[in-house]
Amino acid sequence: DTDRGNLMIRIYPKDMPNKLETGNPYFEIQALDFLAKKGLKVPIPTPFKGSTIYTETEESFVFAYFMLEG
């Protein structure tokens, strides 16, 4: 919980893409962006420091967004 609401942090292991249906760890971000542009109320990935909406480590792919009520 933050002063802006509940923050959801998504962390995908780097070896997970071969287990995802799309094979693309960026797909969730792309899908949320597409739906938001169509006018649907969906969570929008929150930029990290430096304005990037995701970050990667050797082991993980990480992004975050604020939860929507309902």
NUDO-826585 format. One line per field, with one value per residue: residue number from 0; x, y, z of N, C-alpha, C, O, CB in turn. Coordinates in pm, whole numbers, padded with zeros to 5 digits. Last residue first. Glycine has a CB too. Example, Ala and Ser with C-alpha at 12.3 -4.5 7.8 and 13.67 -1.06 7.14 Angstrom:
! residues 2
num: (1 0) $
neast: (01285 01319) $
nnorth: (-00225 -00569) $
nup: (00708 00780) $
caeast: (01367 01230) $
canorth: (-00106 -00450) $
caup: (00714 00780) $
ceast: (01290 01320) $
cnorth: (00003 -00330) $
cup: (00787 00780) $
oeast: (01341 01424) $
onorth: (00114 -00332) $
oup: (00804 00846) $
cbeast: (01408 01131) $
cbnorth: (-00060 -00447) $
cbup: (00572 00905) $
END
This chain:
! residues 70
num: (69 68 67 66 65 64 63 62 61 60 59 58 57 56 55 54 53 52 51 50 49 48 47 46 45 44 43 42 41 40 39 38 37 36 35 34 33 32 31 30 29 28 27 26 25 24 23 22 21 20 19 18 17 16 15 14 13 12 11 10 9 8 7 6 5 4 3 2 1 0) $
neast: (-01232 -00967 -00653 -00314 -00046 00228 00549 00786 01073 01238 01542 01817 01953 01679 01497 01197 00964 00928 01153 01209 01382 01220 00939 00596 00348 00105 -00229 -00518 -00801 -01078 -01053 -00973 -00777 -00557 -00587 -00526 -00252 -00143 -00192 -00036 00222 00246 00223 00447 00702 00768 00652 00521 00251 00230 00537 00759 00958 00971 01108 01365 01342 01040 00866 00676 00490 00334 00093 00008 -00273 -00214 -00047 00086 00057 00084) $
nnorth: (-00241 -00014 -00115 -00082 00039 -00173 -00275 -00531 -00724 -01021 -01177 -01237 -01008 -00780 -00504 -00314 -00086 00171 00440 00677 00697 00469 00334 00398 00155 00040 00078 -00129 -00009 00068 00123 00267 00174 00223 00011 -00207 -00153 -00167 -00437 -00560 -00478 -00603 -00871 -00905 -00927 -01197 -01421 -01651 -01671 -01843 -01910 -02065 -01920 -01711 -01796 -01735 -01495 -01466 -01170 -00986 -00704 -00548 -00314 -00102 00076 00435 00644 00584 00219 -00118) $
nup: (-00788 -00845 -00971 -00860 -01047 -01151 -01280 -01380 -01467 -01518 -01389 -01389 -01450 -01481 -01607 -01591 -01739 -01817 -01750 -01606 -01399 -01191 -01371 -01447 -01433 -01661 -01574 -01563 -01757 -01904 -02255 -02477 -02634 -02480 -02299 -02467 -02523 -02263 -02200 -02403 -02334 -02084 -02165 -02338 -02251 -02263 -02489 -02536 -02511 -02291 -02119 -02111 -02216 -02024 -01781 -01729 -01591 -01398 -01348 -01138 -01074 -00813 -00748 -00489 -00384 -00360 -00313 -00085 -00087 00000) $
caeast: (-01338 -01075 -00778 -00438 -00135 00116 00454 00713 00988 01175 01400 01721 01996 01802 01542 01339 01003 00815 01127 01092 01440 01313 01043 00740 00403 00237 -00124 -00401 -00706 -01013 -01089 -01066 -00913 -00577 -00602 -00661 -00351 -00133 -00250 -00181 00167 00255 00126 00310 00652 00740 00699 00666 00301 00162 00424 00640 00925 00911 00965 01342 01388 01176 00871 00813 00493 00463 00113 00099 -00201 -00295 -00121 -00003 00132 00000) $
canorth: (-00317 -00061 -00043 -00159 00059 -00083 -00251 -00407 -00667 -00912 -01140 -01343 -01133 -00824 -00642 -00328 -00218 00104 00313 00672 00706 00583 00327 00412 00273 00022 00128 -00073 -00114 00103 00037 00329 00148 00308 00148 -00194 -00164 -00044 -00330 -00581 -00442 -00457 -00815 -00912 -00791 -01139 -01284 -01658 -01588 -01876 -01822 -02121 -02042 -01689 -01816 -01863 -01491 -01519 -01293 -01033 -00828 -00567 -00453 -00121 -00051 00315 00646 00700 00344 00000) $
caup: (-00855 -00759 -00991 -00872 -00934 -01179 -01172 -01401 -01363 -01592 -01389 -01358 -01515 -01417 -01619 -01566 -01690 -01753 -01818 -01694 -01532 -01197 -01269 -01477 -01369 -01600 -01663 -01497 -01718 -01778 -02143 -02383 -02683 -02598 -02252 -02411 -02631 -02341 -02119 -02398 -02465 -02095 -02070 -02390 -02269 -02131 -02484 -02542 -02620 -02416 -02147 -02047 -02288 -02155 -01796 -01797 -01730 -01414 -01426 -01157 -01151 -00878 -00788 -00602 -00380 -00368 -00440 -00080 -00096 00000) $
ceast: (-01284 -01179 -00882 -00556 -00265 00031 00341 00608 00916 01070 01365 01575 01893 01847 01668 01374 01153 00844 01015 01072 01336 01379 01126 00828 00553 00296 00011 -00295 -00590 -00930 -01012 -01109 -01018 -00714 -00628 -00687 -00493 -00238 -00250 -00249 00015 00193 00128 00209 00503 00686 00668 00731 00452 00217 00362 00517 00804 00878 00912 01194 01366 01215 01015 00806 00639 00463 00247 00118 -00119 -00210 -00212 -00082 00035 00089) $
cnorth: (-00422 -00134 -00099 -00067 -00016 -00071 -00162 -00395 -00542 -00856 -01025 -01308 -01243 -00948 -00663 -00476 -00217 -00040 00239 00543 00689 00584 00454 00398 00284 00156 00105 -00032 -00051 -00016 00078 00243 00203 00289 00243 -00052 -00141 -00042 -00198 -00472 -00455 -00410 -00662 -00848 -00790 -00996 -01222 -01521 -01602 -01797 -01859 -02034 -02112 -01816 -01796 -01890 -01624 -01519 -01342 -01167 -00866 -00703 -00460 -00270 -00070 00190 00524 00717 00461 00124) $
cup: (-00941 -00843 -00897 -00895 -00962 -01054 -01220 -01292 -01414 -01496 -01483 -01386 -01498 -01493 -01537 -01576 -01664 -01712 -01744 -01774 -01641 -01335 -01279 -01353 -01398 -01553 -01594 -01600 -01643 -01731 -02018 -02266 -02587 -02659 -02369 -02360 -02578 -02452 -02194 -02316 -02466 -02225 -02076 -02295 -02307 -02140 -02348 -02528 -02639 -02534 -02281 -02071 -02227 -02232 -01938 -01820 -01802 -01562 -01432 -01230 -01177 -00945 -00860 -00626 -00507 -00360 -00457 -00209 -00084 00000) $
oeast: (-01360 -01210 -00885 -00559 -00319 00034 00355 00581 00975 00985 01450 01493 01882 01783 01752 01289 01225 00758 01007 00983 01372 01428 01103 00793 00627 00292 00028 -00275 -00566 -00982 -00896 -01194 -01138 -00764 -00710 -00798 -00570 -00305 -00348 -00353 -00055 00118 00022 00119 00441 00628 00551 00851 00505 00229 00431 00405 00752 00779 00812 01158 01348 01130 01104 00748 00715 00440 00271 00155 -00170 -00090 -00279 -00176 -00085 00184) $
onorth: (-00495 -00094 -00219 00046 -00012 -00157 -00087 -00491 -00458 -00931 -00945 -01398 -01332 -00987 -00574 -00562 -00128 -00107 00245 00537 00687 00480 00537 00445 00189 00255 00147 -00101 00069 -00112 00118 00284 00190 00378 00334 00000 -00064 00059 -00123 -00420 -00372 -00312 -00599 -00777 -00684 -00948 -01198 -01506 -01568 -01850 -01902 -02078 -02207 -01821 -01860 -01996 -01625 -01540 -01265 -01263 -00786 -00805 -00388 -00345 -00055 00197 00511 00796 00439 00133) $
oup: (-01004 -00955 -00872 -00845 -01073 -00966 -01317 -01220 -01482 -01447 -01521 -01404 -01583 -01591 -01525 -01555 -01710 -01655 -01621 -01858 -01759 -01381 -01368 -01245 -01375 -01625 -01480 -01700 -01657 -01674 -02026 -02187 -02612 -02729 -02358 -02375 -02636 -02473 -02188 -02357 -02524 -02227 -02072 -02340 -02308 -02042 -02318 -02552 -02745 -02645 -02372 -02046 -02286 -02305 -01972 -01872 -01924 -01649 -01469 -01180 -01231 -00880 -00956 -00535 -00618 -00333 -00559 -00213 -00073 00077) $
cbeast: (-01425 -01140 -00826 -00460 -00161 00031 00524 00649 01073 01110 01358 01735 02131 01783 01567 01378 00965 00697 01257 01100 01548 01421 01132 00766 00378 00334 -00146 -00342 -00655 -01118 -01062 -01184 -00935 -00470 -00477 -00680 -00341 00009 -00173 -00213 00229 00402 00157 00271 00734 00864 00635 00709 00266 00012 00469 00664 01045 01002 00894 01403 01536 01186 00813 00889 00415 00580 -00004 00235 -00299 -00377 -00024 00078 00213 -00096) $
cbnorth: (-00229 00056 -00053 -00244 00210 -00135 -00186 -00402 -00632 -00962 -01103 -01382 -01179 -00852 -00680 -00271 -00331 00106 00226 00783 00603 00575 00199 00547 00270 -00045 00280 -00173 -00194 00144 -00110 00373 -00003 00278 00193 -00294 -00303 -00029 -00316 -00720 -00529 -00410 -00864 -01057 -00719 -01140 -01200 -01722 -01443 -01850 -01674 -02138 -02137 -01607 -01724 -01977 -01455 -01664 -01271 -01047 -00812 -00555 -00505 -00051 -00168 00314 00653 00827 00352 00000) $
cbup: (-00935 -00683 -01138 -00746 -00909 -01297 -01051 -01542 -01238 -01732 -01250 -01216 -01459 -01262 -01767 -01427 -01792 -01845 -01824 -01788 -01548 -01083 -01285 -01542 -01217 -01699 -01697 -01396 -01844 -01668 -02177 -02455 -02702 -02701 -02173 -02297 -02699 -02400 -01988 -02338 -02575 -02085 -01927 -02415 -02376 -02047 -02597 -02670 -02595 -02403 -02147 -01898 -02288 -02237 -01706 -01716 -01735 -01356 -01568 -01020 -01287 -00775 -00879 -00575 -00362 -00496 -00557 -00053 -00230 00122) $
END
